[in-house]
């Protein structure tokens, strides 16, 4: 990185002010990000996230679950009807 050469104190002060403002902007972005994260980590959001992922998994695998359980249910009804 090349060093910048200043010809006056006013230029130095201007760059320092810019750096100070950039630092404050970055700090405020960090604070906002922390607040959003804090708000998103609530018991309700955690439970909702768990339920939505669980229901998504069940919906995707429901046909497979049904195919594996259905023969047992049919046999149970057949055996119940026969009196076994």
VMD Tcl script that builds the backbone (N, CA, C; Angstrom):
set m [mol new atoms 252]
animate dup $m
set s [atomselect $m all]
$s set {name element resname resid chain x y z} {
  {N N UNK 1 A 0.838 -1.172 0.000}
  {CA C UNK 1 A 0.000 0.000 0.000}
  {C C UNK 1 A 0.894 1.250 0.000}
  {N N UNK 2 A 0.582 2.116 -0.870}
  {CA C UNK 2 A 1.380 3.324 -1.004}
  {C C UNK 2 A 0.959 4.357 0.030}
  {N N UNK 3 A 1.933 5.008 0.632}
  {CA C UNK 3 A 1.636 6.037 1.625}
  {C C UNK 3 A 1.144 7.304 0.932}
  {N N UNK 4 A 0.142 7.874 1.551}
  {CA C UNK 4 A -0.403 9.113 1.003}
  {C C UNK 4 A 0.412 10.289 1.531}
  {N N UNK 5 A 0.697 11.244 0.656}
  {CA C UNK 5 A 1.456 12.430 1.059}
  {C C UNK 5 A 0.484 13.593 1.162}
  {N N UNK 6 A 0.545 14.228 2.303}
  {CA C UNK 6 A -0.339 15.359 2.559}
  {C C UNK 6 A 0.415 16.665 2.374}
  {N N UNK 7 A -0.297 17.655 1.871}
  {CA C UNK 7 A 0.334 18.961 1.677}
  {C C UNK 7 A -0.156 19.986 2.701}
  {N N UNK 8 A -1.179 19.576 3.513}
  {CA C UNK 8 A -1.658 20.506 4.538}
  {C C UNK 8 A -2.324 19.728 5.677}
  {N N UNK 9 A -2.425 20.395 6.803}
  {CA C UNK 9 A -3.114 19.789 7.949}
  {C C UNK 9 A -4.607 19.618 7.677}
  {N N UNK 10 A -5.147 20.446 6.828}
  {CA C UNK 10 A -6.570 20.352 6.486}
  {C C UNK 10 A -6.868 19.024 5.792}
  {N N UNK 11 A -5.963 18.580 4.935}
  {CA C UNK 11 A -6.150 17.283 4.270}
  {C C UNK 11 A -6.091 16.141 5.281}
  {N N UNK 12 A -5.179 16.243 6.227}
  {CA C UNK 12 A -5.072 15.211 7.269}
  {C C UNK 12 A -6.352 15.186 8.098}
  {N N UNK 13 A -6.806 16.348 8.500}
  {CA C UNK 13 A -8.035 16.442 9.293}
  {C C UNK 13 A -9.245 15.897 8.533}
  {N N UNK 14 A -9.305 16.194 7.250}
  {CA C UNK 14 A -10.421 15.692 6.431}
  {C C UNK 14 A -10.396 14.165 6.376}
  {N N UNK 15 A -9.228 13.579 6.125}
  {CA C UNK 15 A -9.123 12.118 6.080}
  {C C UNK 15 A -9.415 11.494 7.438}
  {N N UNK 16 A -8.975 12.139 8.503}
  {CA C UNK 16 A -9.281 11.634 9.846}
  {C C UNK 16 A -10.786 11.674 10.116}
  {N N UNK 17 A -11.428 12.726 9.663}
  {CA C UNK 17 A -12.888 12.834 9.840}
  {C C UNK 17 A -13.606 11.748 9.042}
  {N N UNK 18 A -13.142 11.489 7.828}
  {CA C UNK 18 A -13.727 10.421 7.001}
  {C C UNK 18 A -13.556 9.078 7.690}
  {N N UNK 19 A -12.348 8.807 8.201}
  {CA C UNK 19 A -12.104 7.547 8.903}
  {C C UNK 19 A -12.973 7.423 10.153}
  {N N UNK 20 A -13.141 8.537 10.846}
  {CA C UNK 20 A -13.981 8.539 12.053}
  {C C UNK 20 A -15.434 8.215 11.687}
  {N N UNK 21 A -15.933 8.804 10.612}
  {CA C UNK 21 A -17.307 8.540 10.179}
  {C C UNK 21 A -17.468 7.101 9.694}
  {N N UNK 22 A -16.479 6.588 8.958}
  {CA C UNK 22 A -16.535 5.191 8.514}
  {C C UNK 22 A -16.536 4.238 9.707}
  {N N UNK 23 A -15.733 4.566 10.713}
  {CA C UNK 23 A -15.699 3.754 11.930}
  {C C UNK 23 A -17.066 3.762 12.617}
  {N N UNK 24 A -17.689 4.923 12.720}
  {CA C UNK 24 A -19.002 5.027 13.360}
  {C C UNK 24 A -20.074 4.275 12.570}
  {N N UNK 25 A -20.020 4.370 11.246}
  {CA C UNK 25 A -20.972 3.638 10.394}
  {C C UNK 25 A -20.815 2.138 10.598}
  {N N UNK 26 A -19.587 1.663 10.588}
  {CA C UNK 26 A -19.347 0.228 10.793}
  {C C UNK 26 A -19.787 -0.224 12.178}
  {N N UNK 27 A -19.575 0.619 13.174}
  {CA C UNK 27 A -20.014 0.291 14.532}
  {C C UNK 27 A -21.540 0.182 14.581}
  {N N UNK 28 A -22.232 1.135 13.958}
  {CA C UNK 28 A -23.694 1.109 13.955}
  {C C UNK 28 A -24.228 -0.100 13.190}
  {N N UNK 29 A -23.554 -0.488 12.116}
  {CA C UNK 29 A -23.950 -1.701 11.392}
  {C C UNK 29 A -23.808 -2.924 12.287}
  {N N UNK 30 A -22.727 -2.964 13.048}
  {CA C UNK 30 A -22.495 -4.075 13.974}
  {C C UNK 30 A -23.566 -4.111 15.051}
  {N N UNK 31 A -23.913 -2.956 15.607}
  {CA C UNK 31 A -24.955 -2.883 16.632}
  {C C UNK 31 A -26.293 -3.342 16.060}
  {N N UNK 32 A -26.626 -2.888 14.870}
  {CA C UNK 32 A -27.885 -3.283 14.232}
  {C C UNK 32 A -27.911 -4.780 13.957}
  {N N UNK 33 A -26.817 -5.311 13.475}
  {CA C UNK 33 A -26.737 -6.747 13.226}
  {C C UNK 33 A -26.913 -7.538 14.514}
  {N N UNK 34 A -26.299 -7.081 15.584}
  {CA C UNK 34 A -26.440 -7.741 16.883}
  {C C UNK 34 A -27.885 -7.694 17.364}
  {N N UNK 35 A -28.543 -6.552 17.201}
  {CA C UNK 35 A -29.938 -6.418 17.619}
  {C C UNK 35 A -30.843 -7.348 16.827}
  {N N UNK 36 A -30.625 -7.423 15.517}
  {CA C UNK 36 A -31.447 -8.315 14.690}
  {C C UNK 36 A -31.233 -9.770 15.090}
  {N N UNK 37 A -29.988 -10.133 15.363}
  {CA C UNK 37 A -29.704 -11.502 15.792}
  {C C UNK 37 A -30.359 -11.779 17.129}
  {N N UNK 38 A -30.266 -10.847 18.045}
  {CA C UNK 38 A -30.870 -10.990 19.374}
  {C C UNK 38 A -32.385 -11.141 19.264}
  {N N UNK 39 A -33.008 -10.369 18.387}
  {CA C UNK 39 A -34.457 -10.454 18.203}
  {C C UNK 39 A -34.869 -11.773 17.564}
  {N N UNK 40 A -34.014 -12.312 16.706}
  {CA C UNK 40 A -34.378 -13.556 16.017}
  {C C UNK 40 A -34.188 -14.777 16.905}
  {N N UNK 41 A -33.402 -14.654 17.969}
  {CA C UNK 41 A -33.172 -15.789 18.860}
  {C C UNK 41 A -34.109 -15.660 20.058}
  {N N UNK 42 A -35.370 -15.929 19.807}
  {CA C UNK 42 A -36.362 -15.972 20.877}
  {C C UNK 42 A -36.890 -17.394 20.944}
  {N N UNK 43 A -37.417 -17.791 22.093}
  {CA C UNK 43 A -37.961 -19.153 22.185}
  {C C UNK 43 A -39.003 -19.442 21.105}
  {N N UNK 44 A -39.854 -18.475 20.817}
  {CA C UNK 44 A -40.889 -18.674 19.807}
  {C C UNK 44 A -40.272 -18.908 18.428}
  {N N UNK 45 A -39.277 -18.117 18.053}
  {CA C UNK 45 A -38.643 -18.296 16.745}
  {C C UNK 45 A -37.881 -19.613 16.662}
  {N N UNK 46 A -37.264 -20.020 17.764}
  {CA C UNK 46 A -36.547 -21.294 17.773}
  {C C UNK 46 A -37.531 -22.444 17.592}
  {N N UNK 47 A -38.647 -22.400 18.342}
  {CA C UNK 47 A -39.663 -23.454 18.227}
  {C C UNK 47 A -40.266 -23.453 16.831}
  {N N UNK 48 A -40.590 -22.272 16.312}
  {CA C UNK 48 A -41.159 -22.191 14.960}
  {C C UNK 48 A -40.198 -22.748 13.921}
  {N N UNK 49 A -38.923 -22.453 14.060}
  {CA C UNK 49 A -37.938 -22.984 13.131}
  {C C UNK 49 A -37.837 -24.499 13.215}
  {N N UNK 50 A -37.870 -25.026 14.428}
  {CA C UNK 50 A -37.811 -26.473 14.614}
  {C C UNK 50 A -39.044 -27.135 14.013}
  {N N UNK 51 A -40.221 -26.566 14.292}
  {CA C UNK 51 A -41.469 -27.150 13.780}
  {C C UNK 51 A -41.501 -27.096 12.257}
  {N N UNK 52 A -41.098 -25.976 11.685}
  {CA C UNK 52 A -41.151 -25.871 10.222}
  {C C UNK 52 A -40.181 -26.854 9.565}
  {N N UNK 53 A -39.004 -27.035 10.148}
  {CA C UNK 53 A -38.075 -27.992 9.547}
  {C C UNK 53 A -38.571 -29.417 9.746}
  {N N UNK 54 A -39.177 -29.702 10.886}
  {CA C UNK 54 A -39.695 -31.039 11.158}
  {C C UNK 54 A -40.874 -31.358 10.238}
  {N N UNK 55 A -41.806 -30.407 10.091}
  {CA C UNK 55 A -42.961 -30.658 9.216}
  {C C UNK 55 A -42.518 -30.781 7.763}
  {N N UNK 56 A -41.507 -30.022 7.368}
  {CA C UNK 56 A -40.979 -30.158 6.010}
  {C C UNK 56 A -40.407 -31.541 5.778}
  {N N UNK 57 A -39.706 -32.066 6.771}
  {CA C UNK 57 A -39.135 -33.409 6.654}
  {C C UNK 57 A -40.245 -34.457 6.576}
  {N N UNK 58 A -41.269 -34.308 7.425}
  {CA C UNK 58 A -42.368 -35.281 7.434}
  {C C UNK 58 A -43.124 -35.239 6.114}
  {N N UNK 59 A -43.367 -34.049 5.594}
  {CA C UNK 59 A -44.078 -33.937 4.313}
  {C C UNK 59 A -43.297 -34.592 3.187}
  {N N UNK 60 A -41.978 -34.427 3.194}
  {CA C UNK 60 A -41.155 -35.016 2.134}
  {C C UNK 60 A -41.099 -36.533 2.248}
  {N N UNK 61 A -41.064 -37.045 3.476}
  {CA C UNK 61 A -40.895 -38.486 3.660}
  {C C UNK 61 A -42.211 -39.207 3.947}
  {N N UNK 62 A -43.340 -38.511 3.928}
  {CA C UNK 62 A -44.626 -39.136 4.233}
  {C C UNK 62 A -44.946 -40.319 3.322}
  {N N UNK 63 A -44.771 -40.222 2.010}
  {CA C UNK 63 A -45.053 -41.396 1.158}
  {C C UNK 63 A -44.203 -42.611 1.535}
  {N N UNK 64 A -42.947 -42.398 1.863}
  {CA C UNK 64 A -42.095 -43.520 2.259}
  {C C UNK 64 A -42.554 -44.124 3.583}
  {N N UNK 65 A -42.930 -43.263 4.518}
  {CA C UNK 65 A -43.434 -43.749 5.810}
  {C C UNK 65 A -44.710 -44.540 5.594}
  {N N UNK 66 A -45.605 -44.022 4.775}
  {CA C UNK 66 A -46.875 -44.692 4.498}
  {C C UNK 66 A -46.655 -46.042 3.834}
  {N N UNK 67 A -45.724 -46.111 2.887}
  {CA C UNK 67 A -45.434 -47.375 2.207}
  {C C UNK 67 A -44.886 -48.418 3.169}
  {N N UNK 68 A -44.132 -48.012 4.158}
  {CA C UNK 68 A -43.569 -48.988 5.077}
  {C C UNK 68 A -44.568 -49.396 6.161}
  {N N UNK 69 A -45.500 -48.534 6.527}
  {CA C UNK 69 A -46.464 -48.844 7.588}
  {C C UNK 69 A -47.710 -49.530 7.035}
  {N N UNK 70 A -48.109 -49.189 5.839}
  {CA C UNK 70 A -49.357 -49.698 5.264}
  {C C UNK 70 A -49.459 -51.223 5.270}
  {N N UNK 71 A -48.453 -51.990 4.894}
  {CA C UNK 71 A -48.594 -53.455 4.947}
  {C C UNK 71 A -48.888 -53.979 6.359}
  {N N UNK 72 A -48.272 -53.387 7.373}
  {CA C UNK 72 A -48.531 -53.813 8.747}
  {C C UNK 72 A -49.970 -53.513 9.166}
  {N N UNK 73 A -50.479 -52.362 8.759}
  {CA C UNK 73 A -51.861 -51.982 9.101}
  {C C UNK 73 A -52.848 -52.921 8.398}
  {N N UNK 74 A -52.584 -53.217 7.143}
  {CA C UNK 74 A -53.471 -54.125 6.395}
  {C C UNK 74 A -53.460 -55.513 7.034}
  {N N UNK 75 A -52.295 -56.029 7.377}
  {CA C UNK 75 A -52.217 -57.336 8.039}
  {C C UNK 75 A -52.929 -57.327 9.388}
  {N N UNK 76 A -52.814 -56.239 10.124}
  {CA C UNK 76 A -53.480 -56.135 11.422}
  {C C UNK 76 A -54.997 -56.211 11.246}
  {N N UNK 77 A -55.538 -55.465 10.256}
  {CA C UNK 77 A -56.984 -55.528 10.002}
  {C C UNK 77 A -57.421 -56.910 9.549}
  {N N UNK 78 A -56.647 -57.535 8.683}
  {CA C UNK 78 A -56.987 -58.892 8.214}
  {C C UNK 78 A -57.003 -59.865 9.375}
  {N N UNK 79 A -55.993 -59.815 10.227}
  {CA C UNK 79 A -55.925 -60.720 11.378}
  {C C UNK 79 A -57.031 -60.407 12.384}
  {N N UNK 80 A -57.393 -59.166 12.545}
  {CA C UNK 80 A -58.459 -58.787 13.486}
  {C C UNK 80 A -59.795 -59.323 12.962}
  {N N UNK 81 A -59.992 -59.221 11.659}
  {CA C UNK 81 A -61.255 -59.678 11.053}
  {C C UNK 81 A -61.367 -61.199 11.182}
  {N N UNK 82 A -60.266 -61.933 11.073}
  {CA C UNK 82 A -60.282 -63.374 11.183}
  {C C UNK 82 A -60.405 -63.831 12.641}
  {N N UNK 83 A -60.146 -62.904 13.562}
  {CA C UNK 83 A -60.265 -63.254 14.964}
  {C C UNK 83 A -58.971 -63.744 15.585}
  {N N UNK 84 A -57.850 -63.464 14.985}
  {CA C UNK 84 A -56.551 -63.894 15.531}
  {C C UNK 84 A -56.011 -62.890 16.457}
}
mol reanalyze $m
mol bondsrecalc $m
mol representation Tube
mol addrep $m
